[in-house]
Every structure is written in structure tokens, then in C-alpha cells.
Amino acid sequence: MEGLTLSDAEQKYYSDLFSYCDIESTKKVAANGRVLELFRAAQLPNDVVLQIMELCGATRLGYFGRSQFYIALKLVAVAQSGFPLRVESINTVKDLPLPRFVASKNEQESRHAASYSSDSENQGSYSGVIPPPPGRGQAKKGSVSHDTVQPRTSTDQQEPASPVVSPQQSPPNSPHTWRKHSRHPSGGNSERPLAGPGPFWSPFGEAQSGSAAADAVWSGHSPPPPPPQETWVSFADTPPTSTLLTMHPASVQDQTTVRTVASATTANEIRRQSSSYDDPWKITDEQRQYYVNQFKTIQPDLNGFIPGSAAKEFFTKSKLPILELSHIWELSDFDKDGALTLDEFCAAFHLVVARKNGYDLPEKLPESLMPKLIDLEDSADVGDQPGEVGYSGSPAEAPPSKSPSMPSLNQTWPELNQSSEDTAIVHPVPIRMTPSKIHMQEMELKRTGSDHTNPTSPLLVKPSDLSEESKINSSVKFASGNTVADGYSSSDSFTSDPEQIGNNVTHQRSHSGTSPDNTAPPPPPPRPQPSHSRSSSLDMNRTFAVTTGQQQAGVVAHPPAVPPRPQPSQAPGPVVHRPVDADGLITHTSTSPQQIPEQPNFADFSQFEVFAASNVNEEQDDEAEKHPEVLPVEKASDSASSLRVAKTDSKIEEKTAASVPANVSKGTTPLAPPPKPVRRRLKSEDELKPEVDEHTQKTGVLAAVLASQPSIPRSVGKDKKAIQASIRRNKETNTVLARLNSELQQQLKDVLEERISLEVQLEQLRPFSHL
Amino acid sequence: MAVCVAVIAKENYPLYIRSSPTENELKFHYMVHTSLDVVDEKISAMGKALVDQRELYLGLLYPTEDHKVYPSYLLCRYGYVTNSKVKFVMVVDSSNTALRDNEIRSMFRKLHSSYTDVMCNPFYNPGDRIQSRAFDSMVTSMMVQVC
């Protein structure tokens, strides 16, 4: 056959038309039915049509293959442009506009009815595009349009077709709306389940932008196309004028409607009418009631879900093809959870009903069918008519179709993927921001589990201890956390600590990672715990939990801020601490003020100190912690104050020299005393060691936090406080983790860049290897 | 931009394969098919490790090769395996822009996410060809724009 070169738009257009005609998907179209209609719609004289058919070879073959069909379409365009029909003209005619077909089918109307809603969406985009009207046949079309104007409401009317201006560019949205309309003509739409027609044929306007170029080629093309709205005067009342769809540049599938060159007045008329039209996808009240009843038969609880399998059975009964049901499901399952809520179910049912009545399925879920997702965070504000659908009063927070919901899911998914890729670092665990009893229990479990899961931790605390401690700690932690949180004015310092710890942990856990000369890698965060996704937070928990060893005095875990450093880089800090410590725990308040001035970084600690002091006072001052070394002793004595001091000490130390020789010493000494608390403390100290470099402040903050967790006696009355504390803590943890995440991401990117550069070098060197 | 995207089922038959039509599609099919061997190799290599620790992203499967054919792309094949042994293979044209690894990963992530959405559809029987329009549109968005 003759070679045929098609432009991009033509290619799309033809393939759409071919798909439209190829109802049996057999890739060949018999010369009947749609094809004939199509050619008739081209408004060419019959002999021309016959000539075309002969030229393209269909008469020889007896059917239209894809190539024949394309050639035929091209010839139609040629003929419509006024060029003589020759085989050569297929390729010689440049810039041929797309063939125009006058829509005249009711089926198209019905089919396209469904797309109206989407058309309305596109209306705005099209308004700007004014296709140059095909010069030819304009008058004719005008008359046609007039005729069609009359039988507005009848479904069988002739759609006024606006001349299809071959769109050179396809508007962004439009292709999608009609592209996949199934071409199953379902006959007349005598019963219209859907309300009103889609009057928004302004989409056709869009097709026109590209035609400007084509104009030059055409001879005798007339007047600029009227603004989109004008053409649709007649369509105002005719719902499924499929012509609208055909206008669509890239997705013109069936017939193109002839644009009526209406005047501006008519345009206004249309606008008014269109605005008064009901969304074709609107669910009437009785429909909704019916849907709700159906929902109840499957799922009596109206707030519940219908599982996918039940929905599948139910909708299979409608005898729609599985592919369409699948598409309906995709449209209606908004949150992609595999189950249908009441709203989703109604939308799905409505779509099924529409489909059975011959409406094509839209590409995107119509706005009126979007379920009201109250807790969908990315609810784009679809300018939906609120009361439109028979929905209850809540505002429709319908993210536009599925894509908005996707991002939210995508966000979680990529994170999970990424984290799973970085398995060595940490297991992604969702952090629950809203504290609850369950959450608190999880936190406890996590704390207890952390040590279980990290065999590499030299300071693996016995699980039993942990459990005990955690239980004690939980209450204490929460209570103290609350106070601590109050004390913190800026979470940065606080978060820095967890991050630091997290880094350490990540170093730990990433077997390939290089842990900065840590003597004791921090134990990895407990995997199974769902409450934290970053080791840092777990570490924090651990540090918090460390205090469990002591009696409930909330022995805040030994100050994570002071990892015992191998190098004796102790700065004046320890020295300062020592004397401070020597003062005894009771002098916490005194020490803290001293420490505070030494460490200007910890601006928060003044308040913290206050809390600590108060906490300390609350505690039994049995702890006589002189030094951090005394901490273990303190722990034994359950003095949170001692911890606090130790923590502040460590904090200070870290700040000063990022090394905690003093702490080291402190850390070591505590070994003797109560094993559990000591171990915990050491552990946290070890964890802190690697962090010291950059995150002294963070650890210091942590220490402060920990220290601030006094041994608040567990009492029922403190639950609320505990909850608040946990809330705060979780928030802080979250920010910490987020920062940690970003830092790790950055590191990952850097590493990847290096890798790429190395690969490039390798590639360059490769040819030389063959020399 | 991807030149060809393929989703291969666990049993190594294609669930979805789509190439930019400028090229002879068969060639891409063949490339994907041959890449499957490499994918399997990579999977089995880490077979000892737990599935948890196995990365989903397999990275560059083959060293880049030049097209001998006229449109000389620099084609790179990338692989990605899900935990259910469903494989995504992507052939990428790197001649214009050297796609960074991160970008490839994000493309695979999108693929994976869309694939799970397809799976969630109760009307989709695992093992069927993927005919979801949403999936199609997503793949279109990452394919090379046909010019």
C-alpha cells in the first residue's frame, strides 16, 4: 500500500477513530457500521467516499485494516480540504487538517454524555483556544446546527457538529477524557439515569489552537471560530452530544461536531444554560437512597467498608465486562484501600448504572461523585457544587480524581521503599503522633525490644530488665517528658540529640556504614515496634527507659549526651562538672545554672533546669550523685536528679569538647553499681559517643530531657500528663527523625553521585583496557 | 525518559509491556526478555539473605549498549523486583540526559505504587494483563514522548 506518513496529531486521531470503529477489536474494520457512518459524517459526496474506499484498498480487501483505515481517513481529509483525490496526495499534501466528521449518531451522544462532566472541567482550558473554523461547509454546518438546536432534549437528535479543526496541539486534559471511552453504543438514552446533559462543549474550543497553522494551508477557510461557548448554543440542552468529544484534538475518536458559529449572545445563552445544567453525574436523591439500600444489603454498617471481594461479586451481577468494572473500581476506590466506603460505593454504583445506560465511563472520577474524604490531607479543593450530589453536608474534599490520592499513598510508598532499600539503617516504622494507651504500650514494647534486637550492642540490657524498666519508665517518661517538653523552647536542640543518636544507630545498623570510632555501637532500634521509624527515637526511648532500672524515680536514662570517649578530649566541661557534681545531686539546680552559662547553646535548659529542679525536689533526694560516675549509684538510688545532673554534665561536656572523657570515666565507674541501670547508661553513653562530634548539643538536650524526667511517682493522676508528654515527645521524635531522614537522604545522594562519577570514570577507562 | 517499560510476572511472562512506538517494538521485547536472565541472576545472588534485606531496586542490569540501529540511543536497562517476584524492567534512553540513579529509583517507585493500585482492584485477577487506564497513563507520563 502507499506509504503513509502521519503527523503526530493525525496519528492519534486516526488511531482513535480506528479504535472507535473497531468495535470487535479485531484490528480490522468491516466496511459497515461505524465506518460508513464515519464516512457519511465526513459530509463528502458519496462518490467521493467510494473513491476513497477504493483508493485505500478496502474494497479490494473487503474490510478496513488499520493501514487502510488510516489511508481512508487521510483521503477524507484530503477531500475535505478540496484537494483532488489521488493516491499521491496522501503524503504530498502538507499540513492537512484532520478529517472532519459531522457527528450524527445518537449513540455518540449517549456515549459522550458521560464525558460531559469531564468536559466541564476542561471547559476552562478550552476557553482560551479558538479553533479556526473550517471554512468549508461552514454555512452548511450552521444550518445543521440550527436544525440540531431544535431537538434539544431528545436523545436522538442530530448533534450539531462543529467543524473539526484539526488541532495541532492537544490540550493537556482533553485527550484523557475521551480517549478511552468505550465505544459500546448502547442505543438510545431514552432513560437517562444521569441528569442533564453535559453542556460543556467548550472543550471543542481547545482543539482549535493548532489549527491556526493549518489555516494558512487551507484555502478559503473562513472566519475565525467563534469562541467555544458559542458553538454550543445548541448543545446547551442536548446532553450527550458526542460531537463535543470529537472536537477534542488528540482524543477525537468519533465524530467531530460542527461548531456553530454563534454569536456572542448565544454564547452567553449557552453559558447560562450550561451553568444551570445539572452535572450529568449527579446522583439524585432517590438514586442515592437506592444505593444506600444496596450498600446495606452488603454491609449493614453505613460507616463500614465493603471489601473488594464482596463488591466484585455485587458488581459482577451487573453483567458489565470485567474490564469496565475494573475501570469503575479504579475510579471509585478513592483511597485505594481495596474496599468501598458508602460514598465510594455510591459512586461506583452510579457509574455502573451510567454505563449500563450507555454512558461512557469518564477518565477521571467526576467531581460530583467524589467521596467526601474528611481526613484526606491532600484534599484539593475541587470547586464542587457542594449540595449537588445527594451527599450529606460535609464539604467535598475530593482530591481530583485519583491522582491526588495517589500522592499521599505514593508518599508513603516511596518512603517505605527507600527505607527498605536502606535496610541497613533502619526499618521504617510509622510514628503515631497521637498518643494512646496502645501507643504507650507500644513505646514500652519498643523500648524493651530495642535491646533484644540489637545483638551488637555491647550494652545489651536484659530484656527482663528492660521490660520492668520500660514499664516504670513509661509513666515516668511521659510524665517527665511533659515537663521536659515544656522546658524546651526549641526542639532543635532536642532533636539534634536524637538525630545524633540516630546517626549513631544508623552507623551501627548499617553494616556497611562506618561508625565513627565508637567503642560501643548503639543498639539498633527495635524492629517490630511500630511507633518509631528511626533509631534515634528509639535510642531516645531507650535512654528514657534507662531509668527504669531505678525505682520509679524515673531514672531517666543516663544522659545520652555524654558518650564516654576514648580520647581524653575532655575540656573544661568535665572539670566543671566534677566540682559541680561533687556538690551532689541536690545541687542540681546549682549545677544547672552553672552549666547553662557555660553552654550557651542550651538556651532551653534554664527552663529545663527549673523543671528538673522541681522534679528533683520531688524525688527523694537519696541520690547523691557527685559525678556522672555516681550515676549508677544514683540510679540505684533512683534519683532522677542525679541523672539530670549527669545528663546536664554530659551535655555540657559534649558541648565543650565533643568528647566525654569525663563521661567515659563516669561511664565506666557506674559499671559496678546496679547493673541494669548502669548498663543502660553505658549503652546510652556509648551511643552518644559517636554522636559527640556533631551532636553534642543534641545529646545534651537529650540528657536534659532525660534528666528532666524525674522520678515522678506513677500515679493515675499523671496519666494525662503522661499522655501529653508522650505527645510532645513523639512530636519531637518525629522532627528528629525527619531531620535525620533528610540528612541521610543527603548522604545517600552524595554517595550515589560518587558512585556515578566512579562509573563514568570506569567507562572512560574501559576502552583502554583493550589496548 | 523510559523508552520501554515492562512488568513481568513471577513466572516470567509479561503482564504489561509498552515501548515507545518509534522503535521496532519487537526489539524492546527482546531486550526485556534477555534482561530477565540478569534479573534472575541478581535475585538468586542475594538469595541467601532474607527477603527483607534484599533491595528491591536492582539497578543497571546491563552495561549500556549502543543501538546499532539508526536512532542510536544509549540504552540502559534497569531492573526492579518486588517482594512477590514481580519484575519491572525499564529500558532507558540515556543519550540525551544521563538519568541519575535516584530518578530511576523514583520511576520504579511510581511503577510499583501504580502496580499495587492495580492489584488492589478486586476485578483484576493476578496474572492477567494489566489493562488499567491509570497504570497506562502513569507509564505514559514516564515514557519518552513520541516525536
Contacts between the chains, C-beta under 8 A, distances in Angstrom:
chain1	res1	chain2	res2	distance
A	8	B	146	7.0
A	8	B	147	7.2
A	176	B	137	6.7
A	180	B	133	5.4
A	308	B	120	7.1
A	308	B	121	7.6
A	308	B	122	3.3
A	309	B	122	5.8
A	311	B	122	6.1
A	312	B	122	4.0
A	312	B	123	5.8
A	315	B	123	7.8
A	322	B	123	5.4
A	323	B	131	5.8
A	325	B	123	4.7
A	326	B	121	5.4
A	326	B	123	3.9
A	326	B	124	5.7
A	326	B	131	7.1
A	326	B	132	6.7
A	327	B	132	7.4
A	327	B	133	6.0
A	329	B	121	4.9
A	329	B	122	6.6
A	329	B	123	5.5
A	330	B	117	7.5
A	330	B	121	6.0
A	330	B	132	5.9
A	330	B	133	7.0
A	330	B	134	5.3
A	333	B	120	7.0
A	333	B	121	7.3
A	336	B	117	5.2
A	336	B	120	5.7
A	337	B	120	7.1
A	338	B	120	4.3
A	338	B	121	8.0
A	338	B	122	6.9
A	363	B	133	6.8
A	402	B	117	7.9
A	402	B	134	6.0
A	406	B	113	7.0
A	406	B	114	7.9
A	406	B	117	7.3
A	409	B	113	6.5
A	409	B	117	7.7
A	410	B	109	7.4
A	410	B	110	6.8
A	410	B	113	5.0
A	413	B	109	6.5
A	413	B	112	6.9
A	413	B	113	4.6
A	413	B	116	7.4
A	414	B	106	6.9
A	414	B	109	4.6
A	414	B	113	7.5
A	417	B	56	6.3
A	417	B	57	7.9
A	417	B	105	7.8
A	417	B	109	5.2
A	417	B	112	6.8
A	418	B	105	7.8
A	418	B	109	7.9
A	420	B	52	7.7
A	420	B	55	7.6
A	420	B	56	6.5
A	421	B	55	5.2
A	421	B	56	6.7
A	421	B	57	6.1
A	421	B	105	7.7
A	423	B	52	6.3
A	423	B	53	4.9
A	423	B	55	7.5
A	424	B	53	7.7
A	749	B	102	6.7
A	752	B	100	7.1
A	752	B	101	5.1
A	752	B	102	6.3
A	753	B	100	8.0
A	755	B	101	7.3
A	756	B	98	7.8
A	756	B	100	6.7
A	756	B	101	6.7
